[in-house]
Amino acid sequence: MHEMSLCEGILQVLENSAEAQGFQRVKSVWLEIGQLAGVEQSALEFSFDVVTRGTLAENAALNIINIPADAWCLPCAKAVEIHQRFDPCPDCGSHQLQVQGGDEMRIKELEVE
């Protein structure tokens, strides 16, 4: 379950930010997660609760913003939405697609005190 190590990385970012910016507690975290990131949302939520126990982010709300995946279709010369890697273009059926977004995971916003 790689979601546990992802949450450990998130906690490290939160601790580093707290040290740099001087906050004591994290109340909410907003994560942007791309559709192609390979993250199981329920496992991430469970892992976040476990990893943050006894830390500055204990009981923090985890808000997930799902980011759709998009790719550039070479034959159509336009951006199209895809649902998984190696999907064909929904317009022309070509597999000549270059993924442009939807594989990211980043902390978008924090609510702290």
Secondary structure, DSSP 8 states (H G I E B T S, - for coil): -HHHHHHHHHHHHHHHHHHHHT---EEEEEEEEETTS---HHHHHHHHHHHTTTSTTTT-EEEEEEE-EEEEETTTTEEEEESSTT---TTT----EEEEES--EEEEEEEE-
